[in-house]
Structure formats: structure tokens, C-alpha cells
Amino acid sequence: MGVALRDARRSVTSWCRRHTIGGDGAVAAVRRGQRQGEPGTLSREQELELIDTLRGVHPDAFGLDEELWTRQSLHALIQQQFGLTLDVGIVGAYLRAWGLGPREPRERACGLCVGAVERWVRSEYPAITRAAQEHLAEVYWVGRVRLRGTMPAADVISAVSSRGRVRFMVTTPSVDPPLPREFVHRLSGAERRTVHLIVDGSWARNEWPRRLPRRIVPHPLPSCGRALAA
């Protein structure tokens, strides 16, 4: 009985995680009415090269004054790497196609978790926003997207603020990769800002960084894997 329950938990957790990180992002993205390679866009080859350039590195490696990648720092990198000055809106279109940007809480849940997430938003989320306001802190929704069309595969780990600002990094996925400690610390910034992180089902609790500074406050978004493990 115990083995069957454990296997069931693993299956549901795996299904939930595949839903969370699977197939949200894609290359390539262009504004409607434009084609890849036209003036003001990246060719597919350039987009793939850009993704490879972003793997495991942060803007400061290119002399850019950002802790994590944003639309603005990506815009600057494209100009630096390819000599292209894209419209900032086009850069935003690439990010949206990669699966980055504001999402409703229910959109961060698999089909089995939607009800639990909606209840959590009503019962728990208001207290988080109040605490953030009291401490002049930022609230980030943290998740992971796997890009289609890259070789090797690429995961985009993102944090979307309650104001809609996107900060991200690109990694090459491994088996059950943890939530990167460096990513979490960089969200707090050199100013050591207080941040509240709402972490979706992309990572189990034992895959979160341990012994974080008190200024970094993580909160789990309900997921079926976590509910079964309770």
C-alpha cells in the first residue's frame, strides 16, 4: 500500500511539474505581420544564438548594470551582440513568446490545482501583499518555462513582480534542477531589498535554497504534488 501511494504521489507530482514547465515558450517570436529576418527582428539563427549567449550568465558579465535579465538589458545585449537596435516592443514580444510576462495565478496551476490556487489567492495572498507594503518590499511570482526549438533544451527561470516587471535567467536543464540560490539572491539586489517570492509548482519544497536571508521570504503556491506530500 505504501509503495503504491508513493508511486501515485510521484506520478501526480511529475504530471503537475510537466504542466508547469512544459511547452509554454517557443522560438521564434515576431510581431504580427512581420517575418523572421525582416528589419527590426532577429532571424531564427540570431534568436537561438541569443538564447545560448544567455545560458548561465547575467547582465553584469556584459558590463550591463542589472542583476538579472530584463527587457531593457536584453535590448542592450542585442544591440551589443548583433549591432541591431530593435524596438523595445519587439523585445517584449520575444519575451512573451518565451512564456515570460504577467499571468493570472490560475494560469500557473495545472488542472488539478486550480481550485486550491484560487482559494489561496483569497485567503493567503492578501496577507503577503500587506506584509510587503509594510516593509516596502516587492512581491515576485517565480516560475520556470521550457523553451521549445532549442538544442540543448533551455529553461527560463523568471520572476514577475506584482507591477508586471519581468526578471529572468536562462539555464540548461538537468534532472530535477533546484531553484537556483543565485537567482533568488539577485532578486534582492545589491541593495539587499526585502522580497516576497511566490514560487509555483516548478520546484518541490526540498528543491528550494535553504537558509535564505530573512529579507528573502518564499511562499509556496499550492500544487497537487505538495498537497499529496502533506
C-alpha positions in Angstrom: 0.0 0.0 0.0 2.8 2.4 0.9 4.7 1.7 -2.3 1.5 2.3 -4.4 0.8 5.6 -2.6 4.4 6.7 -3.1 4.2 5.8 -6.8 0.9 7.7 -7.1 2.4 10.8 -5.5 5.4 10.7 -7.9 3.1 10.3 -10.9 0.9 13.2 -9.9 3.9 15.4 -8.9 5.6 14.6 -12.3 2.4 15.4 -14.2 1.9 18.7 -12.4 5.5 19.7 -13.0 5.4 18.8 -16.7 2.3 21.0 -17.0 4.0 23.9 -15.2 7.3 23.9 -17.2 6.3 22.3 -20.4 5.8 24.0 -23.7 5.0 27.5 -22.6 7.7 29.2 -24.5 8.8 28.9 -28.1 11.3 30.3 -30.6 10.9 32.4 -32.6 8.6 35.3 -31.9 7.9 38.3 -34.1 5.2 40.9 -34.2 2.1 40.0 -36.2 2.6 41.0 -39.8 6.4 40.6 -39.7 8.6 37.7 -40.6 11.8 36.4 -39.2 14.8 38.2 -40.5 12.9 41.3 -41.6 14.3 44.7 -40.5 13.6 45.2 -36.8 13.5 41.5 -36.0 16.0 38.7 -35.2 16.5 35.8 -37.6 15.8 32.4 -36.1 19.6 31.8 -36.0 20.2 35.0 -34.2 17.4 34.2 -31.7 18.9 30.7 -31.0 22.4 32.3 -30.6 21.0 34.9 -28.2 19.4 32.1 -26.1 22.8 30.3 -26.0 24.5 33.5 -25.0 22.1 34.0 -22.1 22.7 30.5 -20.7 24.0 30.6 -17.1 25.3 34.2 -17.3 23.9 37.5 -16.0 23.9 41.1 -17.4 26.9 42.2 -15.4 29.1 39.7 -17.4 28.5 42.1 -20.4 29.0 45.3 -18.5 25.3 45.9 -18.1 24.0 47.4 -14.8 21.4 44.8 -14.0 21.3 41.8 -11.5 19.1 39.7 -13.8 17.9 40.0 -17.3 15.1 42.4 -18.1 13.6 43.7 -21.3 15.9 46.7 -21.1 19.1 44.7 -20.5 18.1 42.2 -23.2 17.6 45.1 -25.6 21.1 46.4 -24.8 22.6 42.9 -25.3 21.0 42.5 -28.7 22.5 45.8 -29.8 25.9 44.8 -28.4 25.9 41.3 -29.9 24.3 41.9 -33.3 24.5 45.6 -33.9 20.7 45.8 -34.0 18.6 48.4 -32.3 15.2 46.7 -32.0 12.1 48.4 -31.0 11.6 47.8 -27.2 8.1 46.5 -28.0 9.7 43.8 -30.3 12.0 42.7 -27.5 8.9 42.4 -25.3 7.2 40.3 -27.9 10.2 37.8 -27.8 9.8 37.6 -24.0 6.1 37.0 -24.2 6.7 34.2 -26.8 9.2 32.7 -24.5 6.5 32.4 -21.9 7.5 35.4 -19.8 5.2 38.0 -18.6 2.3 38.5 -16.1 0.0 35.6 -15.7 -3.1 35.0 -13.6 -2.5 32.8 -10.6 -4.8 30.1 -12.1 -2.6 30.1 -15.2 0.4 29.0 -13.1 -1.5 25.9 -11.9 -2.2 22.5 -13.5 -5.8 21.5 -13.9 -5.8 19.6 -10.6 -4.5 22.7 -8.7 -6.7 25.5 -10.0 -9.3 25.4 -7.1 -6.6 25.3 -4.5 -4.8 28.2 -6.0 -8.0 30.3 -6.3 -8.7 29.6 -2.6 -5.1 30.5 -1.7 -5.4 33.8 -3.5 -8.5 34.7 -1.5 -7.2 33.5 1.9 -3.4 33.8 1.9 -2.3 36.3 -0.8 -3.8 39.4 0.9 -1.6 38.9 4.0 1.5 38.6 1.8 0.8 41.9 0.0 0.1 43.6 3.3 3.4 42.4 4.7 5.2 43.6 1.6 3.6 47.0 1.8 4.6 47.4 5.4 8.3 46.6 4.6 8.4 48.4 1.3 9.1 45.1 -0.3 8.5 43.7 -3.8 6.3 40.6 -4.5 7.5 38.3 -7.3 5.8 35.4 -8.9 8.6 32.8 -9.6 8.3 30.0 -12.2 10.0 28.1 -14.9 9.3 27.7 -18.6 11.0 25.3 -21.0 11.7 26.7 -24.5 10.7 24.7 -27.5 13.0 24.6 -30.5 16.4 24.9 -28.8 19.2 22.3 -28.7 20.1 21.6 -26.0 16.9 22.4 -24.2 16.7 25.7 -22.3 14.8 26.6 -19.2 13.9 30.2 -18.5 13.5 30.9 -14.8 11.5 34.1 -14.3 10.3 36.4 -11.6 7.3 38.7 -12.4 6.7 41.5 -10.0 3.2 42.5 -8.9 3.8 45.5 -11.1 4.4 43.3 -14.2 8.2 43.7 -14.4 10.0 40.6 -15.7 13.4 39.5 -14.5 14.9 36.2 -15.7 17.8 33.9 -16.3 18.3 31.1 -18.8 19.7 27.7 -17.8 20.3 24.3 -19.5 18.0 21.9 -17.5 19.3 18.9 -15.6 17.3 16.2 -13.8 15.1 17.8 -11.1 17.1 21.1 -11.1 16.8 23.1 -7.9 15.6 26.7 -7.7 19.0 28.5 -8.1 20.2 30.2 -5.0 22.0 32.8 -7.1 18.7 33.7 -8.9 16.9 34.2 -5.6 19.7 36.4 -4.1 20.0 38.5 -7.2 16.2 39.3 -6.9 17.1 41.0 -3.6 19.8 43.0 -5.4 22.9 44.7 -4.3 20.6 47.0 -2.2 19.6 43.9 -0.2 15.9 44.7 -0.7 13.2 42.7 1.0 11.4 40.5 -1.4 8.5 38.1 -1.1 8.6 35.2 -3.6 5.5 33.2 -4.6 7.0 30.0 -6.0 4.9 27.9 -8.3 4.9 24.1 -8.7 8.1 24.1 -10.9 10.0 23.1 -7.8 9.2 20.9 -4.8 10.0 22.5 -1.4 13.1 20.3 -1.0 14.4 21.9 -4.2 14.3 25.5 -2.8 17.5 27.1 -1.4 18.0 26.6 2.3 18.9 29.1 5.0 17.9 32.1 3.0 18.5 35.6 4.5 15.4 36.9 6.4 15.0 39.6 3.7 14.0 36.8 1.2 10.6 35.4 2.1 9.4 32.5 -0.1 5.8 31.3 -0.2 4.6 28.1 -2.0 1.8 28.4 -4.5 -0.4 25.4 -3.9 0.3 22.4 -6.2 -1.0 18.9 -6.3 2.4 17.5 -5.6 2.8 19.4 -2.4 -0.8 18.6 -1.3 -0.1 14.9 -1.7 3.1 15.2 0.3 1.4 16.9 3.2 
